[in-house]
Each structure stands twice: as structure tokens, then as C-alpha cells.
């Protein structure tokens, strides 16, 4: 048998070489999810979106989805000064934080293990979707705060 190679699609960008398939993060067991009783089966949660809420940030947004309120700010790309190792890929820095009043139990100002883990997951997701090879010797900072 003769095997033929698939033709290469030169019209589309296929994404970063070290990207992770989105299905890795999917949880297939939906039986554990609780349904809110104030919505019907064909109704969605109320959604509110606003962009440009932080004037000093390069990009920012405020998102409300039901009772969840999130503020996101993106700064950069900015040059990393005095970096010894040159890399053609830039860096992404992500910080995730719950506001002290965001949860039923009051949280401290120091980041705990859960916030650090969510920040690392966010960084991993953004690294696989942002083309950091376009920003050599640069850093993009992303700050997410749950209000």
C-alpha cells in the first residue's frame, strides 16, 4: 500500500507548536453540576460586559455572569530589561486573585494555593493561544480579580 501525505494548508495559521488541545481541560461529568431554580431550562444567566474600565491598562474588561463579577487587566508587551538569556519567545505573567469579600469566608490579602494554581492554569492557557514569538524579549502581564 502506498501512503500519501496530507497537503499542507499554507493559508491558515495552525497555532503555536507547543499548544495544548482544549479537550484536555474538559470535565465530561456534568451530573455534579447544580441547576439554579430561578432560571428555566431555555434561559441563560444574565451577562454584562464592559471594556476599557482601567485607563492605564493596555486592555481591560469587567464581566458579570450571574452573581460572579470579574475584573481583568492586561499590561504590555513591555521590554524585559537586563535579561541575560535571550529568547525569541516572550513571557506571559498571570496573577489571579479573589477579593477579600468575594467568597463566603473572608480571604486574606496574601495569595493562597488555590489562587496560585488558578493563575498557573490561566498562564498555561494563554501561552498556548497567544503568539509570543511576535514579542521577543517582552513580557505581557495579565491580572484577574474576582470581586
DRENMAR-932903 format. One record per residue: residue number from 0; residue in three letters; x, y, z of N, C-alpha, C in turn. Coordinates in steps of 0.001 Angstrom, whole numbers. Example, Ala and Ser with C-alpha at 12.3 -4.5 7.8 and 13.67 -1.06 7.14 Angstrom:
// DRENMAR-932903
<atom k="0" r="ALA" n_px="13190" n_py="-5690" n_pz="7800" ca_px="12300" ca_py="-4500" ca_pz="7800" c_px="13200" c_py="-3300" c_pz="7800"/>
<atom k="1" r="SER" n_px="12850" n_py="-2250" n_pz="7080" ca_px="13670" ca_py="-1060" ca_pz="7140" c_px="12900" c_py="30" c_pz="7870"/>
END
This chain:
// DRENMAR-932903
<atom k="0" r="UNK" n_px="832" n_py="-1189" n_pz="0" ca_px="0" ca_py="0" ca_pz="0" c_px="872" c_py="1245" c_pz="0"/>
<atom k="1" r="UNK" n_px="416" n_py="2211" n_pz="-685" ca_px="1142" ca_py="3473" ca_pz="-753" c_px="433" c_py="4497" c_pz="121"/>
<atom k="2" r="UNK" n_px="1182" n_py="5107" n_pz="1025" ca_px="614" ca_py="6127" ca_pz="1903" c_px="861" c_py="7499" c_pz="1301"/>
<atom k="3" r="UNK" n_px="-157" n_py="8296" n_pz="1307" ca_px="9" ca_py="9653" ca_pz="799" c_px="-26" c_py="10628" c_pz="1965"/>
<atom k="4" r="UNK" n_px="738" n_py="11687" n_pz="1846" ca_px="780" ca_py="12698" ca_pz="2885" c_px="-367" c_py="13681" c_pz="2682"/>
<atom k="5" r="UNK" n_px="-860" n_py="14183" n_pz="3780" ca_px="-1899" ca_py="15213" ca_pz="3705" c_px="-1267" c_py="16503" c_pz="3201"/>
<atom k="6" r="UNK" n_px="-1987" n_py="17239" n_pz="2364" ca_px="-1427" ca_py="18500" ca_pz="1885" c_px="-1342" c_py="19517" c_pz="3030"/>
<atom k="7" r="UNK" n_px="-348" n_py="20362" n_pz="2978" ca_px="-149" ca_py="21383" ca_pz="3999" c_px="-1009" c_py="22590" c_pz="3651"/>
<atom k="8" r="UNK" n_px="-1750" n_py="23074" n_pz="4633" ca_px="-2599" ca_py="24247" ca_pz="4439" c_px="-1756" c_py="25485" c_pz="4709"/>
<atom k="9" r="UNK" n_px="-1364" n_py="26182" n_pz="3657" ca_px="-500" ca_py="27353" ca_pz="3811" c_px="-1282" c_py="28646" c_pz="3985"/>
<atom k="10" r="UNK" n_px="-2605" n_py="28584" n_pz="3981" ca_px="-3412" ca_py="29797" ca_pz="4088" c_px="-3804" c_py="30116" c_pz="5523"/>
<atom k="11" r="UNK" n_px="-3740" n_py="29138" n_pz="6409" ca_px="-4153" ca_py="29356" ca_pz="7786" c_px="-2983" c_py="29159" c_pz="8723"/>
<atom k="12" r="UNK" n_px="-3004" n_py="29910" n_pz="9810" ca_px="-2005" ca_py="29723" ca_pz="10861" c_px="-2492" c_py="28617" c_pz="11784"/>
<atom k="13" r="UNK" n_px="-1682" n_py="27619" n_pz="12029" ca_px="-2121" ca_py="26448" ca_pz="12784" c_px="-1991" c_py="26620" c_pz="14287"/>
<atom k="14" r="UNK" n_px="-1447" n_py="27718" n_pz="14769" ca_px="-1302" ca_py="27936" ca_pz="16202" c_px="105" c_py="27608" c_pz="16656"/>
<atom k="15" r="UNK" n_px="394" n_py="27900" n_pz="17906" ca_px="1744" ca_py="27621" ca_pz="18421" c_px="2056" c_py="26130" c_pz="18383"/>
<atom k="16" r="UNK" n_px="3334" n_py="25827" n_pz="18214" ca_px="3756" ca_py="24429" ca_pz="18111" c_px="3548" c_py="23680" c_pz="19415"/>
<atom k="17" r="UNK" n_px="3688" n_py="24373" n_pz="20548" ca_px="3580" ca_py="23705" ca_pz="21843" c_px="2221" c_py="23944" c_pz="22497"/>
<atom k="18" r="UNK" n_px="1181" n_py="24089" n_pz="21690" ca_px="-157" ca_py="24326" ca_pz="22247" c_px="-759" c_py="23031" c_pz="22775"/>
<atom k="19" r="UNK" n_px="-1725" n_py="23187" n_pz="23665" ca_px="-2390" ca_py="22052" ca_pz="24299" c_px="-3824" c_py="22004" c_pz="23788"/>
<atom k="20" r="UNK" n_px="-4288" n_py="20821" n_pz="23454" ca_px="-5641" ca_py="20654" ca_pz="22961" c_px="-6631" c_py="21047" c_pz="24053"/>
<atom k="21" r="UNK" n_px="-7686" n_py="21772" n_pz="23693" ca_px="-8655" ca_py="22260" ca_pz="24669" c_px="-9406" c_py="21130" c_pz="25360"/>
<atom k="22" r="UNK" n_px="-9510" n_py="19976" n_pz="24723" ca_px="-10259" ca_py="18864" ca_pz="25309" c_px="-9581" c_py="18287" c_pz="26553"/>
<atom k="23" r="UNK" n_px="-8308" n_py="18625" n_pz="26762" ca_px="-7604" ca_py="18153" ca_pz="27947" c_px="-8241" c_py="18740" c_pz="29203"/>
<atom k="24" r="UNK" n_px="-8756" n_py="19963" n_pz="29110" ca_px="-9291" ca_py="20659" ca_pz="30271" c_px="-10788" c_py="20436" c_pz="30469"/>
<atom k="25" r="UNK" n_px="-11421" n_py="19691" n_pz="29596" ca_px="-12865" ca_py="19481" ca_pz="29710" c_px="-13182" c_py="18427" c_pz="30747"/>
<atom k="26" r="UNK" n_px="-14173" n_py="18711" n_pz="31574" ca_px="-14674" ca_py="17736" ca_pz="32539" c_px="-15961" c_py="17165" c_pz="31958"/>
<atom k="27" r="UNK" n_px="-15958" n_py="15912" n_pz="31648" ca_px="-17083" ca_py="15316" ca_pz="30940" c_px="-18261" c_py="14968" c_pz="31856"/>
<atom k="28" r="UNK" n_px="-18035" n_py="14895" n_pz="33158" ca_px="-19103" ca_py="14524" ca_pz="34071" c_px="-19891" c_py="15771" c_pz="34463"/>
<atom k="29" r="UNK" n_px="-21062" n_py="15966" n_pz="33865" ca_px="-21879" ca_py="17138" ca_pz="34151" c_px="-22990" c_py="16834" c_pz="35146"/>
<atom k="30" r="UNK" n_px="-23042" n_py="15626" n_pz="35675" ca_px="-24105" ca_py="15277" ca_pz="36613" c_px="-23915" c_py="15953" c_pz="37964"/>
<atom k="31" r="UNK" n_px="-22677" n_py="16395" n_pz="38271" ca_px="-22402" ca_py="17035" ca_pz="39550" c_px="-22837" c_py="18500" c_pz="39576"/>
<atom k="32" r="UNK" n_px="-23089" n_py="19086" n_pz="38428" ca_px="-23451" ca_py="20495" ca_pz="38367" c_px="-24851" c_py="20710" c_pz="38916"/>
<atom k="33" r="UNK" n_px="-25001" n_py="21775" n_pz="39676" ca_px="-26304" ca_py="22094" ca_pz="40237" c_px="-26997" c_py="23109" c_pz="39344"/>
<atom k="34" r="UNK" n_px="-28283" n_py="22982" n_pz="39219" ca_px="-29094" ca_py="23889" ca_pz="38400" c_px="-29729" c_py="24922" c_pz="39296"/>
<atom k="35" r="UNK" n_px="-29636" n_py="26183" n_pz="38903" ca_px="-30304" ca_py="27233" ca_pz="39666" c_px="-31791" c_py="27165" c_pz="39391"/>
<atom k="36" r="UNK" n_px="-32603" n_py="27332" n_pz="40424" ca_px="-34045" ca_py="27183" ca_pz="40274" c_px="-34726" c_py="28451" c_pz="39785"/>
<atom k="37" r="UNK" n_px="-33981" n_py="29584" n_pz="39760" ca_px="-34607" ca_py="30824" ca_pz="39308" c_px="-34544" c_py="30991" c_pz="37789"/>
<atom k="38" r="UNK" n_px="-34011" n_py="30007" n_pz="37071" ca_px="-33937" ca_py="30050" ca_pz="35611" c_px="-34658" c_py="28847" c_pz="35042"/>
<atom k="39" r="UNK" n_px="-35239" n_py="29063" n_pz="33878" ca_px="-35839" ca_py="27947" ca_pz="33162" c_px="-34783" c_py="27184" c_pz="32390"/>
<atom k="40" r="UNK" n_px="-35183" n_py="26092" n_pz="31765" ca_px="-34230" ca_py="25290" ca_pz="31008" c_px="-33705" c_py="26008" c_pz="29784"/>
<atom k="41" r="UNK" n_px="-34502" n_py="26894" n_pz="29203" ca_px="-34087" ca_py="27593" ca_pz="27994" c_px="-33566" c_py="29002" c_pz="28278"/>
<atom k="42" r="UNK" n_px="-33314" n_py="29359" n_pz="29537" ca_px="-32826" ca_py="30685" ca_pz="29894" c_px="-31347" c_py="30644" c_pz="30243"/>
<atom k="43" r="UNK" n_px="-30661" n_py="31745" n_pz="29951" ca_px="-29250" ca_py="31879" ca_pz="30303" c_px="-29109" c_py="32774" c_pz="31521"/>
<atom k="44" r="UNK" n_px="-27917" n_py="32741" n_pz="32112" ca_px="-27621" ca_py="33687" ca_pz="33184" c_px="-27535" c_py="35087" c_pz="32594"/>
<atom k="45" r="UNK" n_px="-27792" n_py="36094" n_pz="33428" ca_px="-27650" ca_py="37469" ca_pz="32976" c_px="-26171" c_py="37780" c_pz="32809"/>
<atom k="46" r="UNK" n_px="-25825" n_py="38425" n_pz="31693" ca_px="-24441" ca_py="38722" ca_pz="31365" c_px="-24285" c_py="40216" c_pz="31154"/>
<atom k="47" r="UNK" n_px="-23206" n_py="40794" n_pz="31719" ca_px="-22871" ca_py="42194" ca_pz="31494" c_px="-21381" c_py="42266" c_pz="31205"/>
<atom k="48" r="UNK" n_px="-21000" n_py="42925" n_pz="30122" ca_px="-19603" ca_py="43073" ca_pz="29727" c_px="-19296" c_py="44542" c_pz="29488"/>
<atom k="49" r="UNK" n_px="-18135" n_py="44993" n_pz="29941" ca_px="-17695" ca_py="46363" ca_pz="29664" c_px="-16187" c_py="46331" c_pz="29469"/>
<atom k="50" r="UNK" n_px="-15709" n_py="46966" n_pz="28423" ca_px="-14277" ca_py="47003" ca_pz="28144" c_px="-13730" c_py="48390" c_pz="28448"/>
<atom k="51" r="UNK" n_px="-12417" n_py="48463" n_pz="28611" ca_px="-11762" ca_py="49742" ca_pz="28837" c_px="-12034" c_py="50345" c_pz="30201"/>
<atom k="52" r="UNK" n_px="-12199" n_py="49516" n_pz="31235" ca_px="-12543" ca_py="50039" ca_pz="32556" c_px="-11324" c_py="50550" c_pz="33326"/>
<atom k="53" r="UNK" n_px="-10126" n_py="50102" n_pz="32980" ca_px="-8893" ca_py="50578" ca_pz="33620" c_px="-8120" c_py="51357" c_pz="32574"/>
<atom k="54" r="UNK" n_px="-7995" n_py="52655" n_pz="32775" ca_px="-7424" ca_py="53521" ca_pz="31731" c_px="-5924" c_py="53299" c_pz="31534"/>
<atom k="55" r="UNK" n_px="-5180" n_py="52895" n_pz="32574" ca_px="-3736" ca_py="52714" ca_pz="32441" c_px="-3376" c_py="51396" c_pz="31768"/>
<atom k="56" r="UNK" n_px="-4291" n_py="50448" n_pz="31712" ca_px="-4005" ca_py="49133" ca_pz="31127" c_px="-4090" c_py="49189" c_pz="29608"/>
<atom k="57" r="UNK" n_px="-3352" n_py="48323" n_pz="28965" ca_px="-3419" ca_py="48204" ca_pz="27508" c_px="-4779" c_py="47667" c_pz="27066"/>
<atom k="58" r="UNK" n_px="-5343" n_py="46769" n_pz="27876" ca_px="-6674" ca_py="46241" ca_pz="27642" c_px="-7273" c_py="45830" c_pz="28972"/>
<atom k="59" r="UNK" n_px="-8559" n_py="46068" n_pz="29154" ca_px="-9195" ca_py="45695" ca_pz="30414" c_px="-10671" c_py="45438" c_pz="30171"/>
<atom k="60" r="UNK" n_px="-11267" n_py="44665" n_pz="31086" ca_px="-12696" ca_py="44388" ca_pz="30962" c_px="-13276" c_py="44063" c_pz="32328"/>
<atom k="61" r="UNK" n_px="-14581" n_py="44276" n_pz="32424" ca_px="-15363" ca_py="43926" ca_pz="33604" c_px="-16455" c_py="42996" c_pz="33121"/>
<atom k="62" r="UNK" n_px="-16591" n_py="41844" n_pz="33781" ca_px="-17528" ca_py="40819" ca_pz="33333" c_px="-18409" c_py="40414" c_pz="34510"/>
<atom k="63" r="UNK" n_px="-19714" n_py="40410" n_pz="34291" ca_px="-20653" ca_py="39867" ca_pz="35268" c_px="-21392" c_py="38720" c_pz="34605"/>
<atom k="64" r="UNK" n_px="-21369" n_py="37569" n_pz="35250" ca_px="-22084" ca_py="36397" ca_pz="34765" c_px="-22839" c_py="35823" c_pz="35954"/>
<atom k="65" r="UNK" n_px="-24119" n_py="36153" n_pz="36046" ca_px="-24891" ca_py="35781" ca_pz="37222" c_px="-24412" c_py="36585" c_pz="38414"/>
<atom k="66" r="UNK" n_px="-24019" n_py="35886" n_pz="39490" ca_px="-23510" ca_py="36552" ca_pz="40684" c_px="-21996" c_py="36708" c_pz="40675"/>
<atom k="67" r="UNK" n_px="-21325" n_py="36242" n_pz="39650" ca_px="-19871" ca_py="36300" ca_pz="39566" c_px="-19444" c_py="37572" c_pz="38844"/>
<atom k="68" r="UNK" n_px="-18541" n_py="38325" n_pz="39483" ca_px="-18029" ca_py="39567" ca_pz="38907" c_px="-16513" c_py="39458" c_pz="38816"/>
<atom k="69" r="UNK" n_px="-15968" n_py="39736" n_pz="37622" ca_px="-14538" ca_py="39577" ca_pz="37384" c_px="-14000" c_py="40819" c_pz="36695"/>
<atom k="70" r="UNK" n_px="-12830" n_py="41283" n_pz="37152" ca_px="-12135" ca_py="42414" ca_pz="36537" c_px="-10803" c_py="41888" c_pz="35992"/>
<atom k="71" r="UNK" n_px="-10516" n_py="42180" n_pz="34713" ca_px="-9297" ca_py="41702" ca_pz="34060" c_px="-8554" c_py="42896" c_pz="33486"/>
<atom k="72" r="UNK" n_px="-7225" n_py="42925" n_pz="33679" ca_px="-6388" ca_py="43977" ca_pz="33111" c_px="-5166" c_py="43335" c_pz="32464"/>
<atom k="73" r="UNK" n_px="-4792" n_py="43842" n_pz="31283" ca_px="-3625" ca_py="43350" ca_pz="30553" c_px="-2684" c_py="44523" c_pz="30322"/>
<atom k="74" r="UNK" n_px="-1416" n_py="44350" n_pz="30706" ca_px="-401" ca_py="45371" ca_pz="30535" c_px="700" c_py="44809" c_pz="29646"/>
<atom k="75" r="UNK" n_px="1172" n_py="45603" n_pz="28715" ca_px="2284" ca_py="45183" ca_pz="27875" c_px="1879" c_py="45039" c_pz="26436"/>
<atom k="76" r="UNK" n_px="2733" n_py="44562" n_pz="25595" ca_px="4042" ca_py="43998" ca_pz="25896" c_px="5036" c_py="45083" c_pz="26302"/>
<atom k="77" r="UNK" n_px="5839" n_py="44748" n_pz="27299" ca_px="6890" ca_py="45649" ca_pz="27751" c_px="8214" c_py="44901" c_pz="27682"/>
<atom k="78" r="UNK" n_px="9265" n_py="45651" n_pz="27460" ca_px="10584" ca_py="45035" ca_pz="27325" c_px="11091" c_py="44594" c_pz="28686"/>
<atom k="79" r="UNK" n_px="11747" n_py="43449" n_pz="28720" ca_px="12356" ca_py="42951" ca_pz="29948" c_px="13802" c_py="43443" c_pz="29958"/>
<atom k="80" r="UNK" n_px="14121" n_py="44384" n_pz="30826" ca_px="15491" ca_py="44923" ca_pz="30814" c_px="16479" c_py="43984" c_pz="31501"/>
<atom k="81" r="UNK" n_px="17718" n_py="44011" n_pz="31041" ca_px="18843" ca_py="43284" ca_pz="31648" c_px="18579" c_py="41800" c_pz="31802"/>
<atom k="82" r="UNK" n_px="17996" n_py="41209" n_pz="30814" ca_px="17759" ca_py="39772" ca_pz="30856" c_px="18945" c_py="39073" c_pz="30219"/>
<atom k="83" r="UNK" n_px="19536" n_py="38141" n_pz="30919" ca_px="20779" ca_py="37520" ca_pz="30457" c_px="20545" c_py="36532" c_pz="29320"/>
<atom k="84" r="UNK" n_px="19493" n_py="35741" n_pz="29399" ca_px="19259" ca_py="34745" ca_pz="28358" c_px="18288" c_py="35298" c_pz="27312"/>
<atom k="85" r="UNK" n_px="18747" n_py="35385" n_pz="26085" ca_px="17906" ca_py="35886" ca_pz="25005" c_px="16982" c_py="34778" c_pz="24538"/>
<atom k="86" r="UNK" n_px="15737" n_py="35115" n_pz="24384" ca_px="14759" ca_py="34147" ca_pz="23915" c_px="13901" c_py="34801" c_pz="22846"/>
<atom k="87" r="UNK" n_px="13627" n_py="34052" n_pz="21794" ca_px="12783" ca_py="34592" ca_pz="20728" c_px="11315" c_py="34590" c_pz="21133"/>
<atom k="88" r="UNK" n_px="10987" n_py="33904" n_pz="22211" ca_px="9612" ca_py="33897" ca_pz="22712" c_px="9520" c_py="34819" c_pz="23916"/>
<atom k="89" r="UNK" n_px="8459" n_py="35590" n_pz="23973" ca_px="8230" ca_py="36452" ca_pz="25120" c_px="7655" c_py="35663" c_pz="26291"/>
<atom k="90" r="UNK" n_px="7386" n_py="36372" n_pz="27376" ca_px="6850" ca_py="35752" ca_pz="28576" c_px="5455" c_py="36268" c_pz="28863"/>
<atom k="91" r="UNK" n_px="4645" n_py="35433" n_pz="29495" ca_px="3337" ca_py="35854" ca_pz="29986" c_px="3353" c_py="35682" c_pz="31497"/>
<atom k="92" r="UNK" n_px="2938" n_py="36731" n_pz="32190" ca_px="2842" ca_py="36698" ca_pz="33638" c_px="1373" c_py="36845" c_pz="34007"/>
<atom k="93" r="UNK" n_px="828" n_py="35893" n_pz="34770" ca_px="-586" ca_py="35914" ca_pz="35154" c_px="-710" c_py="35913" c_pz="36668"/>
<atom k="94" r="UNK" n_px="-1568" n_py="36792" n_pz="37162" ca_px="-1853" ca_py="36824" ca_pz="38589" c_px="-3362" c_py="36773" c_pz="38781"/>
<atom k="95" r="UNK" n_px="-3820" n_py="35779" n_pz="39517" ca_px="-5239" ca_py="35595" ca_pz="39802" c_px="-5454" c_py="35865" c_pz="41271"/>
<atom k="96" r="UNK" n_px="-6492" n_py="36632" n_pz="41599" ca_px="-6737" ca_py="36996" ca_pz="42993" c_px="-8224" c_py="37081" c_pz="43265"/>
<atom k="97" r="UNK" n_px="-8666" n_py="36477" n_pz="44369" ca_px="-10015" ca_py="36684" ca_pz="44873" c_px="-9967" c_py="37921" c_pz="45770"/>
<atom k="98" r="UNK" n_px="-10926" n_py="38822" n_pz="45624" ca_px="-11027" ca_py="39944" ca_pz="46547" c_px="-11366" c_py="39387" c_pz="47929"/>
<atom k="99" r="UNK" n_px="-10945" n_py="40065" n_pz="49008" ca_px="-11227" ca_py="39530" ca_pz="50351" c_px="-12712" c_py="39301" c_pz="50616"/>
<atom k="100" r="UNK" n_px="-13568" n_py="40073" n_pz="49975" ca_px="-15008" ca_py="39971" ca_pz="50200" c_px="-15711" c_py="39119" c_pz="49156"/>
<atom k="101" r="UNK" n_px="-14969" n_py="38455" n_pz="48277" ca_px="-15564" ca_py="37731" ca_pz="47150" c_px="-16208" c_py="36407" c_pz="47544"/>
<atom k="102" r="UNK" n_px="-15753" n_py="35796" n_pz="48607" ca_px="-16243" ca_py="34469" ca_pz="48990" c_px="-17017" c_py="34541" c_pz="50297"/>
<atom k="103" r="UNK" n_px="-17683" n_py="33447" n_pz="50627" ca_px="-18451" ca_py="33419" ca_pz="51870" c_px="-17521" c_py="33499" c_pz="53078"/>
<atom k="104" r="UNK" n_px="-16349" n_py="32861" n_pz="53004" ca_px="-15342" ca_py="33015" ca_pz="54058" c_px="-14353" c_py="34078" c_pz="53599"/>
<atom k="105" r="UNK" n_px="-14070" n_py="35019" n_pz="54477" ca_px="-13209" ca_py="36142" ca_pz="54114" c_px="-11794" c_py="35652" c_pz="53831"/>
<atom k="106" r="UNK" n_px="-11227" n_py="36122" n_pz="52732" ca_px="-9878" ca_py="35723" ca_pz="52334" c_px="-8873" c_py="36796" c_pz="52747"/>
<atom k="107" r="UNK" n_px="-7634" n_py="36372" n_pz="52969" ca_px="-6573" ca_py="37314" ca_pz="53310" c_px="-6021" c_py="37993" c_pz="52069"/>
<atom k="108" r="UNK" n_px="-5120" n_py="38925" n_pz="52299" ca_px="-4537" ca_py="39660" ca_pz="51173" c_px="-3436" c_py="38861" c_pz="50472"/>
<atom k="109" r="UNK" n_px="-2830" n_py="37906" n_pz="51183" ca_px="-1800" ca_py="37071" ca_pz="50573" c_px="-2458" c_py="36028" c_pz="49672"/>
<atom k="110" r="UNK" n_px="-1803" n_py="35742" n_pz="48542" ca_px="-2335" ca_py="34727" ca_pz="47629" c_px="-2175" c_py="33349" c_pz="48258"/>
<atom k="111" r="UNK" n_px="-3241" n_py="32556" n_pz="48209" ca_px="-3163" ca_py="31204" ca_pz="48749" c_px="-2898" c_py="30207" c_pz="47624"/>
<atom k="112" r="UNK" n_px="-2873" n_py="28931" n_pz="47956" ca_px="-2523" ca_py="27891" ca_pz="46984" c_px="-3528" c_py="27819" c_pz="45836"/>
<atom k="113" r="UNK" n_px="-4813" n_py="28018" n_pz="46147" ca_px="-5832" ca_py="27952" ca_pz="45092" c_px="-5645" c_py="29073" c_pz="44072"/>
<atom k="114" r="UNK" n_px="-5369" n_py="30275" n_pz="44539" ca_px="-5162" ca_py="31407" ca_pz="43626" c_px="-3909" c_py="31215" c_pz="42777"/>
<atom k="115" r="UNK" n_px="-2861" n_py="30684" n_pz="43372" ca_px="-1625" ca_py="30429" ca_pz="42624" c_px="-1865" c_py="29370" c_pz="41555"/>
<atom k="116" r="UNK" n_px="-2606" n_py="28314" n_pz="41903" ca_px="-2887" ca_py="27248" ca_pz="40938" c_px="-3742" c_py="27753" c_pz="39770"/>
<atom k="117" r="UNK" n_px="-4772" n_py="28548" n_pz="40073" ca_px="-5609" ca_py="29098" ca_pz="39000" c_px="-4799" c_py="30046" c_pz="38125"/>
<atom k="118" r="UNK" n_px="-3894" n_py="30824" n_pz="38730" ca_px="-3014" ca_py="31695" ca_pz="37956" c_px="-2107" c_py="30927" c_pz="37018"/>
<atom k="119" r="UNK" n_px="-1581" n_py="29792" n_pz="37487" ca_px="-734" ca_py="28959" ca_pz="36627" c_px="-1535" c_py="28331" c_pz="35489"/>
<atom k="120" r="UNK" n_px="-2772" n_py="27898" n_pz="35772" ca_px="-3630" ca_py="27347" ca_pz="34715" c_px="-3968" c_py="28415" c_pz="33673"/>
<atom k="121" r="UNK" n_px="-4249" n_py="29625" n_pz="34146" ca_px="-4528" ca_py="30729" ca_pz="33228" c_px="-3316" c_py="31031" c_pz="32360"/>
<atom k="122" r="UNK" n_px="-2142" n_py="31034" n_pz="32954" ca_px="-906" ca_py="31279" ca_pz="32199" c_px="-699" c_py="30199" c_pz="31136"/>
<atom k="123" r="UNK" n_px="-930" n_py="28941" n_pz="31515" ca_px="-766" ca_py="27835" ca_pz="30574" c_px="-1739" c_py="27952" c_pz="29402"/>
<atom k="124" r="UNK" n_px="-2983" n_py="28343" n_pz="29697" ca_px="-3972" ca_py="28512" ca_pz="28627" c_px="-3607" c_py="29661" c_pz="27698"/>
<atom k="125" r="UNK" n_px="-3148" n_py="30767" n_pz="28271" ca_px="-2791" ca_py="31917" ca_pz="27438" c_px="-1527" c_py="31655" c_pz="26616"/>
<atom k="126" r="UNK" n_px="-570" n_py="30922" n_pz="27184" ca_px="649" ca_py="30619" ca_pz="26442" c_px="358" c_py="29790" c_pz="25200"/>
<atom k="127" r="UNK" n_px="-670" n_py="28943" n_pz="25258" ca_px="-977" ca_py="28115" ca_pz="24097" c_px="-1822" c_py="28856" c_pz="23061"/>
<atom k="128" r="UNK" n_px="-2330" n_py="30045" n_pz="23401" ca_px="-3180" ca_py="30754" ca_pz="22444" c_px="-2614" c_py="32084" c_pz="21976"/>
<atom k="129" r="UNK" n_px="-1632" n_py="32646" n_pz="22679" ca_px="-1028" ca_py="33917" ca_pz="22280" c_px="285" c_py="33627" c_pz="21562"/>
<atom k="130" r="UNK" n_px="486" n_py="34270" n_pz="20441" ca_px="1706" ca_py="34056" ca_pz="19653" c_px="2841" c_py="34892" c_pz="20230"/>
<atom k="131" r="UNK" n_px="3505" n_py="34331" n_pz="21239" ca_px="4566" ca_py="35068" ca_pz="21932" c_px="5838" c_py="35177" c_pz="21102"/>
<atom k="132" r="UNK" n_px="5942" n_py="34442" n_pz="20006" ca_px="7105" ca_py="34593" ca_pz="19134" c_px="7099" c_py="35950" c_pz="18435"/>
<atom k="133" r="UNK" n_px="5977" n_py="36654" n_pz="18452" ca_px="5918" ca_py="38006" ca_pz="17884" c_px="6455" c_py="39058" c_pz="18839"/>
<atom k="134" r="UNK" n_px="6706" n_py="38674" n_pz="20100" ca_px="7165" ca_py="39608" ca_pz="21122" c_px="8445" c_py="39101" c_pz="21778"/>
<atom k="135" r="UNK" n_px="9575" n_py="39073" n_pz="21038" ca_px="10816" ca_py="38599" ca_pz="21663" c_px="11295" c_py="39592" c_pz="22720"/>
<atom k="136" r="UNK" n_px="11884" n_py="39073" n_pz="23789" ca_px="12406" ca_py="39871" ca_pz="24908" c_px="11325" c_py="40760" c_pz="25530"/>
<atom k="137" r="UNK" n_px="10076" n_py="40310" n_pz="25506" ca_px="8976" ca_py="41105" ca_pz="26047" c_px="8189" c_py="40301" c_pz="27071"/>
<atom k="138" r="UNK" n_px="7393" n_py="41024" n_pz="27855" ca_px="6549" ca_py="40393" ca_pz="28860" c_px="5159" c_py="41004" c_pz="28790"/>
<atom k="139" r="UNK" n_px="4149" n_py="40165" n_pz="28882" ca_px="2756" ca_py="40608" ca_pz="28941" c_px="2220" c_py="40195" c_pz="30304"/>
<atom k="140" r="UNK" n_px="1687" n_py="41161" n_pz="31052" ca_px="1172" ca_py="40914" ca_pz="32390" c_px="-350" c_py="40887" c_pz="32342"/>
<atom k="141" r="UNK" n_px="-947" n_py="39851" n_pz="32932" ca_px="-2400" ca_py="39694" ca_pz="32991" c_px="-2796" c_py="39591" c_pz="34462"/>
<atom k="142" r="UNK" n_px="-3725" n_py="40447" n_pz="34883" ca_px="-4212" ca_py="40449" ca_pz="36267" c_px="-5704" c_py="40196" c_pz="36258"/>
<atom k="143" r="UNK" n_px="-6136" n_py="39169" n_pz="36996" ca_px="-7553" ca_py="38808" ca_pz="37085" c_px="-7964" c_py="38892" c_pz="38547"/>
<atom k="144" r="UNK" n_px="-9029" n_py="39639" n_pz="38817" ca_px="-9541" ca_py="39765" ca_pz="40178" c_px="-11012" c_py="39397" c_pz="40188"/>
<atom k="145" r="UNK" n_px="-11376" n_py="38441" n_pz="41033" ca_px="-12777" ca_py="38071" ca_pz="41210" c_px="-13318" c_py="38937" c_pz="42343"/>
<atom k="146" r="UNK" n_px="-14345" n_py="39702" n_pz="42025" ca_px="-14933" ca_py="40619" ca_pz="43017" c_px="-16085" c_py="39980" c_pz="43764"/>
END
